[in-house]
Amino acid sequence: MPELAEVVDGFQMPLAEAMRTQRAVRRLKLDPVDDETVLELLRLAVRAPTGSNAQGWEFLVVRDPDVKHQLARLNRQAWSLYRRMARSRARGDISQARILAAVQWQADHFEDAPVIVVACLKGRSYPMNMGRAAYYGSIFPAVQKPAPRGAGPRARGRTHHAPALVPGPRPAHADAPKNVTPCAVIPLGWPMGGGYGPTTRRPVEEVTHLDRYGNRVFLGLDGHAGDA
């Protein structure tokens, strides 16, 4: 299996290249990920900014097959609900159908990931929207970092089943005190077939507004009429 010494050069990839070629990789090999690689990724994660520099994050690294199975069961329960809506929206859209197939594959093989990282925050989210944004904003920059594009191991953070892990009955496998909130679950492993390359995105001029929503003056920069 690859080890940290074999992939450490990937950390030197230029940031712009990493951002342009980063994709959501859902199909992972069964090859193990060594502890030092996991710890190095988490060392990078905790360099992320956090509200008031509170650094309230905690990371649960899961290797135990029984615990992974329980997390996978929660993931499949949430995915089964979301899938109904997603299939309706994706009807007739080939690209969306491919994405759904990849997500289904990940759900079916969730517990096969060599490592699952549960990213947590101390404390509880506030009830108002601004409070929730501030609370979760202290963990999601770090969640993005455990799988840097150049390092090798990769996966996509999963959050759609996080509500199953927070207030209410505490699942035994979370094994976290009441003042620690699981926020995201990250299957971590080596990608199948590379999995990286140029991404397709809407032109930034179409989604950028000046001073007020709808004022897409930047469209005019490439020959299109602006909305001003």
C-alpha positions as semicolon CSV with decimal commas, in nm:
position;residue;x (nm);y (nm);z (nm)
1;M;0,000;0,000;0,000
2;P;0,120;0,359;-0,050
3;E;0,260;0,525;0,261
4;L;0,317;0,888;0,353
5;A;0,678;0,888;0,230
6;E;0,557;0,783;-0,116
7;V;0,294;1,055;-0,156
8;V;0,443;1,343;0,039
9;D;0,555;1,518;-0,283
10;G;0,189;1,558;-0,370
11;F;0,157;1,816;-0,093
12;Q;0,373;2,047;-0,306
13;M;0,120;2,066;-0,592
14;P;0,041;2,429;-0,682
15;L;-0,281;2,540;-0,516
16;A;-0,446;2,661;-0,839
17;E;-0,379;2,327;-1,011
18;A;-0,519;2,135;-0,715
19;M;-0,837;2,345;-0,714
20;R;-0,891;2,318;-1,090
21;T;-0,859;1,939;-1,096
22;Q;-1,026;1,844;-0,767
23;R;-1,336;1,630;-0,798
24;A;-1,570;1,450;-0,559
25;V;-1,415;1,104;-0,553
26;R;-1,658;0,842;-0,424
27;R;-1,511;0,515;-0,547
28;L;-1,224;0,409;-0,322
29;K;-0,986;0,117;-0,324
30;L;-0,976;-0,130;-0,036
31;D;-0,604;-0,063;0,014
32;P;-0,530;0,048;0,372
33;V;-0,427;0,402;0,461
34;D;-0,146;0,411;0,717
35;D;-0,177;0,603;1,044
36;E;0,096;0,854;0,960
37;T;-0,084;0,955;0,639
38;V;-0,411;1,001;0,828
39;L;-0,238;1,206;1,096
40;E;-0,059;1,423;0,839
41;L;-0,390;1,498;0,669
42;L;-0,541;1,592;1,004
43;R;-0,238;1,809;1,084
44;L;-0,325;2,005;0,772
45;A;-0,693;2,007;0,868
46;V;-0,628;2,179;1,201
47;R;-0,444;2,460;1,022
48;A;-0,782;2,574;0,888
49;P;-0,941;2,892;1,027
50;T;-1,206;2,858;1,295
51;G;-1,446;3,104;1,457
52;S;-1,276;3,311;1,731
53;N;-0,983;3,073;1,690
54;A;-1,171;2,843;1,927
55;Q;-1,028;2,529;1,763
56;G;-1,320;2,330;1,901
57;W;-1,277;2,043;1,658
58;E;-1,238;1,678;1,746
59;F;-1,174;1,398;1,492
60;L;-1,286;1,041;1,542
61;V;-1,080;0,808;1,320
62;V;-1,277;0,490;1,262
63;R;-1,115;0,164;1,152
64;D;-1,327;-0,085;1,348
65;P;-1,547;-0,279;1,097
66;D;-1,843;-0,288;1,336
67;V;-1,838;0,087;1,390
68;K;-1,798;0,150;1,017
69;H;-2,095;-0,076;0,953
70;Q;-2,312;0,127;1,192
71;L;-2,209;0,452;1,025
72;A;-2,279;0,298;0,685
73;R;-2,626;0,196;0,798
74;L;-2,703;0,554;0,903
75;N;-2,568;0,680;0,572
76;R;-2,786;0,442;0,372
77;Q;-3,095;0,540;0,570
78;A;-3,041;0,907;0,492
79;W;-2,943;0,837;0,132
80;S;-3,261;0,635;0,074
81;L;-3,467;0,944;0,162
82;Y;-3,258;1,191;-0,038
83;R;-3,236;0,957;-0,338
84;R;-3,609;0,986;-0,410
85;M;-3,586;1,362;-0,452
86;A;-3,257;1,342;-0,641
87;R;-3,390;1,088;-0,890
88;S;-3,687;1,309;-0,966
89;R;-3,463;1,609;-1,036
90;A;-3,218;1,401;-1,240
91;R;-3,478;1,248;-1,470
92;G;-3,351;1,279;-1,828
93;D;-3,019;1,435;-1,719
94;I;-2,735;1,194;-1,804
95;S;-2,470;1,377;-1,600
96;Q;-2,690;1,380;-1,290
97;A;-2,770;1,013;-1,341
98;R;-2,397;0,936;-1,338
99;I;-2,353;1,129;-1,015
100;L;-2,641;0,941;-0,855
101;A;-2,486;0,612;-0,963
102;A;-2,157;0,713;-0,801
103;V;-2,329;0,817;-0,478
104;Q;-2,524;0,491;-0,477
105;W;-2,196;0,301;-0,519
106;Q;-2,050;0,487;-0,223
107;A;-2,357;0,413;-0,011
108;D;-2,335;0,044;-0,101
109;H;-1,963;0,031;-0,014
110;F;-1,949;0,286;0,265
111;E;-1,808;0,054;0,529
112;D;-1,544;-0,074;0,285
113;A;-1,354;0,255;0,309
114;P;-1,019;0,190;0,481
115;V;-1,080;0,480;0,721
116;I;-1,382;0,689;0,812
117;V;-1,319;1,022;0,982
118;V;-1,601;1,176;1,186
119;A;-1,539;1,549;1,219
120;C;-1,692;1,695;1,535
121;L;-1,722;2,029;1,713
122;K;-1,745;2,098;2,082
123;G;-2,066;2,265;2,188
124;R;-2,401;2,296;2,013
125;S;-2,525;2,489;1,715
126;Y;-2,736;2,798;1,775
127;P;-3,102;2,781;1,660
128;M;-3,093;3,088;1,431
129;N;-2,954;3,066;1,076
130;M;-2,665;3,303;1,141
131;G;-2,568;3,108;1,451
132;R;-2,574;2,778;1,267
133;A;-2,364;2,922;0,985
134;A;-2,107;3,052;1,233
135;Y;-2,101;2,722;1,423
136;Y;-2,058;2,488;1,127
137;G;-1,830;2,739;0,959
138;S;-1,576;2,648;1,225
139;I;-1,547;2,287;1,103
140;F;-1,614;2,282;0,729
141;P;-1,285;2,453;0,628
142;A;-1,109;2,174;0,817
143;V;-1,336;1,910;0,663
144;Q;-1,219;2,018;0,319
145;K;-0,855;1,965;0,414
146;P;-0,837;1,597;0,525
147;A;-0,827;1,493;0,159
148;P;-0,606;1,743;-0,024
149;R;-0,590;1,698;-0,400
150;G;-0,217;1,640;-0,420
151;A;-0,172;1,400;-0,131
152;G;-0,322;1,082;-0,273
153;P;-0,588;0,959;-0,028
154;R;-0,918;1,114;-0,114
155;A;-1,287;1,109;-0,044
156;R;-1,575;1,346;-0,017
157;G;-1,710;1,465;0,315
158;R;-2,063;1,344;0,380
159;T;-2,298;1,566;0,578
160;H;-2,648;1,468;0,469
161;H;-2,681;1,213;0,748
162;A;-2,520;1,422;1,020
163;P;-2,861;1,501;1,179
164;A;-2,888;1,132;1,264
165;L;-2,582;1,176;1,483
166;V;-2,670;1,489;1,673
167;P;-2,915;1,578;1,951
168;G;-3,165;1,314;2,039
169;P;-3,052;0,966;2,146
170;R;-2,675;0,948;2,119
171;P;-2,569;0,649;1,906
172;A;-2,345;0,416;2,101
173;H;-2,088;0,401;1,824
174;A;-2,038;0,778;1,831
175;D;-1,904;0,738;2,186
176;A;-1,885;1,116;2,221
177;P;-1,989;1,328;2,521
178;K;-2,306;1,533;2,499
179;N;-2,115;1,856;2,442
180;V;-1,948;1,722;2,124
181;T;-2,147;1,737;1,799
182;P;-2,063;1,512;1,501
183;C;-2,082;1,739;1,195
184;A;-1,949;1,547;0,893
185;V;-1,838;1,198;0,800
186;I;-1,546;1,151;0,560
187;P;-1,471;0,813;0,399
188;L;-1,097;0,822;0,334
189;G;-0,902;0,604;0,093
190;W;-0,702;0,581;-0,228
191;P;-0,908;0,672;-0,536
192;M;-0,988;0,415;-0,802
193;G;-0,844;0,501;-1,143
194;G;-0,706;0,839;-1,045
195;G;-1,039;1,016;-1,033
196;Y;-0,898;1,364;-1,097
197;G;-0,898;1,599;-1,392
198;P;-1,053;1,919;-1,528
199;T;-1,399;1,996;-1,393
200;T;-1,699;2,142;-1,573
201;R;-1,847;2,449;-1,408
202;R;-2,074;2,734;-1,504
203;P;-1,882;3,042;-1,618
204;V;-1,811;3,266;-1,322
205;E;-1,953;3,563;-1,515
206;E;-2,296;3,397;-1,504
207;V;-2,300;3,368;-1,126
208;T;-2,131;3,696;-1,031
209;H;-2,335;4,009;-0,957
210;L;-2,221;4,365;-0,897
211;D;-2,372;4,567;-0,611
212;R;-2,718;4,409;-0,646
213;Y;-2,849;4,067;-0,737
214;G;-2,918;4,032;-1,110
215;N;-2,665;4,294;-1,216
216;R;-2,440;4,056;-1,412
217;V;-2,223;4,322;-1,571
218;F;-1,928;4,084;-1,599
219;L;-2,108;3,897;-1,876
220;G;-2,021;4,191;-2,098
221;L;-1,650;4,129;-2,058
222;D;-1,655;3,834;-2,298
223;G;-1,886;3,985;-2,556
224;H;-2,222;3,907;-2,391
225;A;-2,467;4,179;-2,299
226;G;-2,476;4,265;-1,929
227;D;-2,797;4,292;-1,732
228;A;-2,734;4,642;-1,607
